[in-house]
Amino acid sequence: MSPTVFISHSCKDGETRPPAGLSANEIEARAKRLEFSRRLRTRLVHRLGDGRREGEPRLEVYLDRRNLRGGDLWRTGLHEALGSSAGGVILLTPESVESKWVLKEATILSWRAFEDRRVIVVPVVLGVSDDDLARHGFEPLAIDQIQWVRVRDTSDAELERAVEETVASLARIPPNALAGDETLPPMERWIVDLAEGIGSAAPTRPDYKIDTLRKMFTALEIPAEEREELADDPYLALARQAFLATGDQILNMIYEVGRPDRGVRDELRHTVAPSWVDPVPASRLLQSGTAGAVIAVDADEQVTLEDYVKRAFCNMIRHDRIVETNDVTDGTVDDVIAEVERALEEDAWYADELDEEVAHGGPIFVLLGPGSARPQFLGALTATFPSLTFVVATGPSPDKKLRDWTSRVTVLHPSLQPNGEREGRKLRKKLDIYVERGVAT
């Protein structure tokens, strides 16, 4: 079976007349863009399939609902295609950025590109600017961090160039699932872990089990008519849906598992909590996590920093590689160095072993609270522990907290402030109560 490429677009095939209120020039420009988009779509389908050249893999193209057959559940089909495709082309035009479906498809594809690295995403951009993308809700997707194919006009030459550049990018897709030595990526393992967790927590008696599954599907707002297609592996289906759900929906699903033993509840907490964190800045944290780096997050709590590190690694990082310190609010430079040394030793890390351990085992992240995020502290810490990666909570204004150090750190803006972190705190508190008491709040 050939790998699949999902093309996200809005070509307005059924449009018989342009929207009201456009000038003659705007109508003409719109018509040219739509015609260009349709031709690009057709050319890509041909070039990726029957028109492929020697050495290029054959790729199947998924074109939104037109790939669905009579009787298929279109939302399930779209989610499955978006979750499993090996490549994605996002055609961004003034027409497509107004489509809520294109925004949703772009959200899932860009999320996967930052998280599991198995999907190659190619944005093809015609007639839209960064400001246009921000105005229509695309800015948080960080599409600007993915190499674009920027189309200058609607000429035949630009069409051919766009096709060739897009196909060249997608040619890196392996011809089949067994090509190469890739194993299950971290994101997929995380989903499997959640599926196993809720499966082990659920009742074993058949009628109770079915009743619990129904309630969990309802908690994630999956309609009854879509559940039959998910019945072969319902826990895996629930886990996949959970990573696209809201925090409250995930909590409601966990509540419906019932009251398993404390150990199982605790495992569910460790698996679920990092899923609430924005994956885009988390992926930047992973890219910046080199020895000696300092990463600032607009957060007020260390638990938020921990969730960001876990999200960056898809929850597949050893717990001892995240070192939690006590916040030094009124101490000296010596006090903060001593606190980091104490925290390292608590996790069995020693100063004379750090260089070798980081070189062979990857970064060790040290979390610093707002009181420790001072320029004089960061200077002393990076000089004393050059092998470590420091993640600091700076609140919503890192430049005020860090001052002259702002240009020396990677600043993540995960849109937490002022309400996001408060909401996350509420969710964590509810989850903690469930873990402690086995009951919903």
VENNOR-V256159 format. One record per pair of residues at least 24 apart in sequence whose ideal C-beta (glycine too) atoms are under 8 Angstrom apart, sorted by sequence separation. I is the first residue (numbers start at 1). J is the second residue. If there is no record, write none. Layout:
i & j
I & J
I & J
This chain:
i & j
85 & 109
88 & 112
122 & 146
124 & 148
125 & 149
221 & 245
285 & 309
323 & 347
364 & 388
365 & 389
366 & 390
367 & 391
368 & 392
369 & 393
370 & 394
378 & 402
13 & 38
83 & 108
88 & 113
121 & 146
122 & 147
123 & 148
124 & 149
125 & 150
126 & 151
213 & 238
220 & 245
250 & 275
302 & 327
363 & 388
364 & 389
365 & 390
366 & 391
367 & 392
368 & 393
370 & 395
11 & 37
82 & 108
123 & 149
125 & 151
250 & 276
282 & 308
286 & 312
323 & 349
340 & 366
363 & 389
365 & 391
367 & 393
379 & 405
10 & 37
11 & 38
59 & 86
78 & 105
82 & 109
122 & 149
124 & 151
277 & 304
281 & 308
282 & 309
285 & 312
286 & 313
320 & 347
374 & 401
375 & 402
378 & 405
9 & 37
59 & 87
114 & 142
126 & 154
221 & 249
320 & 348
373 & 401
375 & 403
79 & 108
83 & 112
220 & 249
247 & 276
282 & 311
283 & 312
320 & 349
358 & 387
373 & 402
375 & 404
11 & 41
82 & 112
111 & 141
219 & 249
220 & 250
242 & 272
277 & 307
282 & 312
357 & 387
358 & 388
375 & 405
88 & 119
90 & 121
92 & 123
97 & 128
110 & 141
276 & 307
277 & 308
354 & 385
370 & 401
378 & 409
9 & 41
86 & 118
87 & 119
88 & 120
89 & 121
90 & 122
92 & 124
106 & 138
110 & 142
220 & 252
243 & 275
279 & 311
355 & 387
86 & 119
87 & 120
88 & 121
89 & 122
90 & 123
91 & 124
92 & 125
93 & 126
94 & 127
103 & 136
110 & 143
113 & 146
202 & 235
219 & 252
220 & 253
242 & 275
274 & 307
277 & 310
278 & 311
339 & 372
354 & 387
7 & 41
85 & 119
86 & 120
87 & 121
88 & 122
89 & 123
90 & 124
92 & 126
93 & 127
94 & 128
103 & 137
107 & 141
219 & 253
273 & 307
274 & 308
277 & 311
351 & 385
354 & 388
87 & 122
89 & 124
91 & 126
93 & 128
97 & 132
103 & 138
106 & 141
92 & 128
97 & 133
110 & 146
199 & 235
219 & 255
274 & 310
275 & 311
336 & 372
7 & 44
64 & 101
106 & 143
198 & 235
216 & 253
219 & 256
273 & 310
274 & 311
94 & 132
98 & 136
124 & 162
195 & 233
218 & 256
5 & 44
97 & 136
196 & 235
195 & 235
198 & 238
216 & 256
321 & 361
329 & 369
64 & 105
92 & 133
97 & 138
195 & 236
198 & 239
215 & 256
216 & 257
274 & 315
321 & 362
323 & 364
325 & 366
327 & 368
328 & 369
330 & 371
336 & 377
340 & 381
124 & 166
321 & 363
323 & 365
325 & 367
327 & 369
329 & 371
5 & 48
195 & 238
321 & 364
322 & 365
323 & 366
324 & 367
325 & 368
326 & 369
327 & 370
328 & 371
329 & 372
333 & 376
337 & 380
122 & 166
192 & 236
195 & 239
212 & 256
271 & 315
321 & 365
323 & 367
325 & 369
327 & 371
328 & 372
333 & 377
336 & 380
337 & 381
340 & 384
44 & 89
191 & 236
194 & 239
212 & 257
270 & 315
322 & 367
327 & 372
336 & 381
340 & 385
92 & 138
212 & 258
122 & 169
192 & 239
325 & 372
333 & 380
337 & 384
122 & 170
191 & 239
194 & 242
340 & 388
120 & 169
191 & 240
194 & 243
328 & 377
41 & 91
120 & 170
40 & 91
92 & 143
120 & 172
191 & 243
90 & 143
120 & 173
3 & 57
5 & 59
7 & 61
9 & 63
37 & 91
2 & 57
4 & 59
5 & 60
7 & 62
9 & 64
198 & 253
202 & 257
203 & 258
2 & 58
3 & 59
4 & 60
5 & 61
6 & 62
7 & 63
8 & 64
37 & 93
198 & 254
201 & 257
202 & 258
309 & 365
2 & 59
3 & 60
4 & 61
5 & 62
7 & 64
201 & 258
2 & 60
4 & 62
37 & 95
309 & 367
1 & 60
34 & 93
37 & 96
198 & 257
201 & 260
33 & 93
200 & 260
33 & 94
34 & 95
306 & 367
33 & 95
305 & 367
201 & 264
30 & 94
118 & 182
200 & 264
201 & 265
30 & 95
302 & 367
302 & 368
118 & 185
197 & 264
201 & 268
291 & 358
302 & 369
117 & 185
301 & 369
116 & 185
116 & 186
197 & 267
198 & 268
300 & 370
115 & 186
116 & 187
197 & 268
115 & 187
116 & 188
291 & 363
290 & 363
197 & 271
289 & 363
6 & 81
112 & 187
6 & 82
289 & 365
4 & 81
89 & 166
194 & 271
296 & 373
193 & 271
194 & 272
6 & 85
4 & 84
5 & 85
8 & 88
9 & 89
4 & 85
5 & 86
6 & 87
7 & 88
8 & 89
9 & 90
10 & 91
89 & 170
190 & 271
194 & 275
3 & 85
4 & 86
5 & 87
6 & 88
7 & 89
8 & 90
9 & 91
309 & 391
3 & 86
4 & 87
5 & 88
6 & 89
8 & 91
10 & 93
12 & 95
87 & 170
308 & 391
3 & 87
5 & 89
7 & 91
11 & 95
40 & 124
294 & 378
10 & 95
10 & 96
87 & 173
305 & 391
9 & 96
86 & 173
305 & 392
8 & 96
10 & 98
86 & 174
294 & 382
305 & 393
10 & 99
37 & 126
304 & 393
36 & 126
292 & 382
10 & 101
302 & 393
10 & 102
301 & 393
8 & 101
9 & 102
33 & 126
300 & 393
8 & 102
33 & 127
292 & 386
295 & 389
297 & 391
299 & 393
291 & 386
292 & 387
294 & 389
295 & 390
297 & 392
299 & 394
300 & 395
291 & 387
292 & 388
293 & 389
294 & 390
295 & 391
296 & 392
297 & 393
298 & 394
299 & 395
8 & 105
291 & 388
292 & 389
293 & 390
294 & 391
295 & 392
297 & 394
298 & 395
8 & 106
29 & 127
291 & 389
294 & 392
296 & 394
298 & 396
6 & 105
290 & 389
298 & 397
289 & 389
298 & 398
8 & 109
296 & 398
6 & 109
308 & 412
296 & 401
285 & 391
296 & 402
308 & 414
296 & 406
56 & 167
59 & 170
294 & 405
304 & 416
296 & 409
298 & 411
57 & 171
59 & 173
294 & 408
295 & 409
296 & 410
298 & 412
36 & 151
56 & 171
294 & 409
295 & 410
296 & 411
297 & 412
298 & 413
299 & 414
43 & 159
47 & 163
55 & 171
57 & 173
293 & 409
294 & 410
296 & 412
298 & 414
57 & 174
58 & 175
293 & 410
295 & 412
297 & 414
299 & 416
304 & 421
307 & 424
36 & 154
57 & 175
298 & 416
35 & 154
40 & 159
44 & 163
48 & 167
297 & 416
298 & 417
39 & 159
43 & 163
47 & 167
301 & 421
304 & 424
33 & 154
300 & 421
32 & 154
40 & 162
44 & 166
48 & 170
193 & 315
288 & 410
299 & 421
36 & 159
40 & 163
44 & 167
190 & 314
301 & 425
189 & 314
190 & 315
285 & 410
303 & 428
190 & 316
284 & 410
186 & 313
187 & 314
189 & 316
285 & 412
186 & 314
284 & 412
185 & 314
186 & 315
186 & 316
281 & 412
281 & 413
282 & 414
281 & 414
280 & 414
108 & 244
278 & 414
277 & 414
278 & 415
140 & 278
142 & 280
278 & 416
141 & 280
140 & 280
142 & 284
277 & 424
276 & 424
76 & 226
75 & 226
276 & 427
73 & 225
73 & 226
76 & 229
76 & 230
273 & 427
273 & 428
73 & 229
83 & 240
273 & 431
272 & 431
79 & 240
79 & 241
269 & 431
269 & 432
115 & 279
5 & 170
79 & 244
114 & 279
269 & 434
114 & 280
269 & 435
268 & 435
5 & 173
111 & 279
115 & 283
111 & 280
114 & 283
265 & 434
266 & 435
3 & 173
110 & 280
265 & 435
3 & 174
3 & 175
2 & 175
3 & 176
262 & 435
265 & 438
2 & 176
3 & 177
1 & 176
247 & 423
251 & 427
262 & 438
247 & 424
254 & 431
260 & 438
248 & 427
251 & 430
255 & 434
259 & 438
247 & 427
251 & 431
254 & 434
259 & 439
251 & 434
255 & 440
251 & 440
116 & 314
115 & 314
140 & 415
